[in-house]
Amino acid sequence: MIEWRQRGAKVRPPARVTGSGGFTLLEVMVALVVATIGLLGTVAVQQTIFNATSNAGDAAIMTRLATRAMEEYDAKIVTAGPPVLDQLAAATTAGWTLLGYQNPLGATVATATVDFRFKREVQVVNLGPAQPYNISVQITYALDTGAPKVVRLDSQRWKTW
């Protein structure tokens, strides 16, 4: 080194080591917080998707049960005869009538349980001698976390006389 100084060169101080060799603890912690927030958002979206899928499945079941109930009333005979046959006259109700609670397969019981959670109500109104029957079927499913969901089908059945 002595020879180097003798030639007139400037002496440089030893290079200082800067912090460019890695990450600081603060940078790592901020990165972890940002990653955690992103993961929590992903989990929340996934939970929303699961709930929407479950609700869509229940809505499909309710629609199928309401359609099946409406088909039962469409199968009843109303004819001028002879003899006059009016099977809907016996089914006429003053208002909504609870017919029971159904499971997804359509079996009916009198009280609601975990399996039998779809409430089936029917209203059949005779509007008069020359008027049709109004038939309404309503299936209600009370969700655990919100307002009940309702599927309602309405139909008119004309008499043939």
C-alpha positions in Angstrom: 0.0 0.0 0.0 2.9 2.3 0.5 3.8 2.2 -3.1 0.2 3.1 -4.1 0.3 6.3 -1.9 3.6 7.3 -3.3 2.3 7.5 -6.8 -0.1 10.3 -5.8 -3.3 8.4 -5.7 -6.0 9.5 -3.4 -6.8 7.2 -0.5 -10.3 6.0 -0.4 -12.0 5.1 2.8 -13.3 1.6 3.0 -16.7 1.1 1.5 -19.6 1.2 3.9 -22.0 -1.7 3.8 -25.5 -0.3 3.1 -28.8 -2.0 3.9 -29.3 -3.3 0.4 -28.4 -6.9 1.3 -31.8 -8.0 2.6 -35.2 -6.9 4.1 -35.7 -5.2 7.4 -38.0 -6.6 10.0 -40.6 -3.8 9.4 -40.8 -4.6 5.6 -41.4 -8.3 6.3 -44.1 -7.5 8.9 -45.9 -5.2 6.4 -45.7 -7.8 3.7 -47.2 -10.4 6.1 -50.1 -8.0 7.0 -50.9 -7.3 3.4 -50.8 -11.1 2.6 -53.1 -11.8 5.6 -55.6 -9.2 4.5 -55.6 -10.8 1.0 -56.2 -14.3 2.4 -59.0 -13.1 4.6 -60.7 -11.5 1.6 -60.4 -14.7 -0.4 -62.0 -16.7 2.5 -64.9 -14.2 2.7 -65.6 -14.5 -1.0 -65.4 -18.3 -0.8 -68.0 -18.3 2.1 -70.3 -16.0 0.1 -70.1 -18.5 -2.8 -70.9 -21.4 -0.6 -74.0 -19.6 0.8 -75.2 -18.6 -2.7 -74.8 -22.2 -3.9 -76.8 -23.4 -0.9 -79.6 -20.8 -1.4 -79.8 -21.7 -5.1 -80.2 -25.4 -4.3 -83.0 -24.6 -1.8 -84.7 -22.4 -4.3 -84.6 -25.2 -6.9 -86.1 -27.6 -4.3 -88.9 -25.2 -3.4 -89.7 -24.6 -7.1 -89.9 -28.4 -7.7 -92.1 -28.9 -4.6 -94.5 -26.0 -5.6 -94.7 -27.4 -9.2 -95.5 -30.9 -7.9 -98.3 -29.4 -5.6 -99.7 -27.4 -8.5 -99.8 -30.6 -10.7 -101.8 -32.4 -8.0 -104.5 -29.7 -8.3 -104.4 -29.7 -12.1 -105.1 -33.4 -12.0 -108.4 -32.9 -10.1 -111.4 -33.4 -12.4 -113.8 -30.6 -13.1 -116.4 -31.6 -15.6 -120.0 -30.8 -16.4 -120.8 -34.5 -16.7 -123.1 -36.3 -16.8 -122.6 -36.8 -13.9 -121.2 -33.4 -12.8 -117.9 -34.0 -11.2 -116.0 -31.2 -9.3 -113.1 -32.5 -7.3 -111.9 -29.0 -6.6 -115.0 -28.0 -4.7 -113.8 -30.1 -1.8 -110.4 -28.5 -1.9 -111.8 -24.9 -1.6 -110.3 -23.0 1.3 -111.2 -19.7 2.9 -107.5 -18.6 3.0 -104.1 -20.0 3.2 -104.1 -23.6 4.5 -101.0 -25.2 5.9 -100.7 -28.7 4.5 -97.6 -29.5 6.4 -93.8 -29.4 6.1 -92.0 -31.3 3.4 -88.5 -32.6 2.9 -86.6 -32.2 -0.4 -88.2 -35.5 -1.7 -91.7 -34.3 -1.1 -92.7 -36.4 1.9 -94.9 -34.4 4.3 -95.2 -34.2 8.1 -97.3 -32.0 10.4 -94.4 -30.2 12.2 -91.2 -28.6 11.1 -87.9 -30.5 11.7 -84.4 -30.1 10.3 -85.2 -32.5 7.5 -88.8 -31.3 6.9 -88.1 -27.5 6.6 -90.2 -26.5 3.5 -93.6 -25.2 4.6 -96.4 -26.0 2.1 -99.5 -23.8 2.0 -102.4 -23.8 -0.5 -105.2 -21.5 -1.3 -108.1 -22.6 -3.6 -110.8 -20.0 -4.2 -114.1 -20.6 -6.1 -114.9 -17.3 -7.8 -118.5 -18.3 -8.6 -120.7 -20.6 -10.7 -119.4 -19.3 -14.1 -116.0 -18.2 -12.9 -112.7 -20.2 -12.5 -111.0 -21.5 -9.5 -107.9 -19.6 -8.4 -105.3 -22.0 -7.1 -102.2 -20.7 -5.3 -99.4 -22.9 -3.9 -96.7 -21.4 -1.7 -93.6 -23.0 -0.4 -91.7 -21.2 2.3 -88.2 -21.9 3.6 -87.1 -20.1 6.7 -83.4 -19.5 6.6 -81.4 -19.6 9.8 -79.7 -16.3 9.1 -82.2 -14.2 7.3 -85.7 -13.6 6.0 -87.7 -16.5 4.7 -87.6 -17.3 1.1 -91.0 -17.9 -0.7 -91.8 -19.6 -4.0 -95.5 -19.0 -5.0 -97.3 -20.4 -8.1 -100.7 -19.2 -9.1 -103.1 -20.8 -11.6 -106.7 -20.5 -12.8 -108.7 -23.5 -13.5 -111.9 -23.0 -15.6 -115.0 -25.1 -15.1 -116.3 -26.8 -18.2 -119.9 -25.9 -17.7 
